Amino acid sequence: MRSRLLIPVLALSGTAALSWAREPAPQSAPVSAKPATAAPSTAAPTAPAKPAARTPAPAASAASPAAQATQPTTASAPASTSTAVPTAPAAPASPAAPAAPVRYRVPTSEAPRHIIAGGKGRATLLLNPSTGATAASVTLLELQPGAEVPEHTHDTSAEILYIEEGTAEMAVSGEKLRVGKGDAVYIPAGAKHSARVSPGPTFKAVQVYAGPGPEQRFTQGPRENAPHGR
């Protein structure tokens, strides 16, 4: 009876022994082979990379030639449909004043005469642009003794004097001159000059300006005769 019970026990023990022999026993890891725990990193955290800047899409006008070729072309409106307001025509320029007719002979009795030098002289305007003389002017000067002509200049006109009668003290460009009957005086354009009539007869001189213009200052004085003697 005991032998029958031992037979199954031995069979089970053999089976267990065979199973133990087939499966290797688990090996315990040695202490020295224990993996070391990684130390916490002290490095500063890396900032997240910024996304790359996005290049703006090219404008419609800068599209590639191929893209432009695929776009439909809009036909321009015909010129007849334009709504632009027509421009008014410019007003014609006013015509220049006609030049005075040339008078080849001007009698002294017909020339305008003006009071000058504070009532101590007269200027008779013989030739000037009003008589058609555009290159030069001729004036007859008459100055009483003691009459003065203050220092002045004519920037664009030269002055010529021919003394018919009387004497005067003059200064031209700082040079003092004593002029009298029969003398001719030349005053360049821009030169400072002045005059004072000496005691004696009335100072008379023919004055020429090349070109004309300065003689018009004489017209600021009172008119002594009617225009052209009429």
Secondary structure by P-SEA (a helix, b strand, c coil): caaaaaaaaaaaaaaaaaaaaaccccccccccccccccccccccccccccccccccccccccccaaaaaacbbbbccccccccccccccccccccccccccccccccccccbbbbccccccccccccccccccccbbbbbbbbcccccccccccccbbbbbbbccbbbbbbcccbbbbbcccbbbbbcccccccccccccccbbbbbbbccccccccccccccccccccc
